[in-house]
Amino acid sequence: MILLATNWADAWTMTGIGVGVVFCILCILVLVLMVFNLVAKKAASSDQPVKAGIADIPVKPLAEASELDKAAVATALYLYEKSKGDQESGVLTIKMNPSPWHAVLNERL
């Protein structure tokens, strides 16, 4: 009975150590993320020049596509739609060929 009690004591000790290590690692992770948050806020609040947005970029009119370009796009769309989904018949095509070993191992066949 004493041997059983020492094993349970060791088991509870190891469980406590494991839970404690995981909890400590999680606390360290939270602290590291809080430090990163402070660094990111400090970097965002510093005086940096404002970059131009997409709306400020001048847009040139697009050139008309040639017949070869249109044919290439049409062919690509056709091939994509054709290969998008295979039509399956729903019939299983696996056929078992019993071997002599199979007959020995499974006598019910």
C-alpha angles and dihedrals in degrees: 000000000000091000090055092051093053091050091052091047090052091047093052090046092053091046091051092048091049094049091045093052092049092048092049092050090050091050091051090049091052091050092049091050091049090053091049089050091053092048092049093050091049092050092048093050094051118105105267125159114259112248121226116259128230091263090065094060113101114238121219119209112258120245120243114267116245123237091255091054091050091048092050092051092046092050092048092050092047093050091046093052092044094053097038097094131015117219108233122198094214092230118128111233098187110117120188117225105196113218127203089259091054091053091051094048096044109037094178090076 
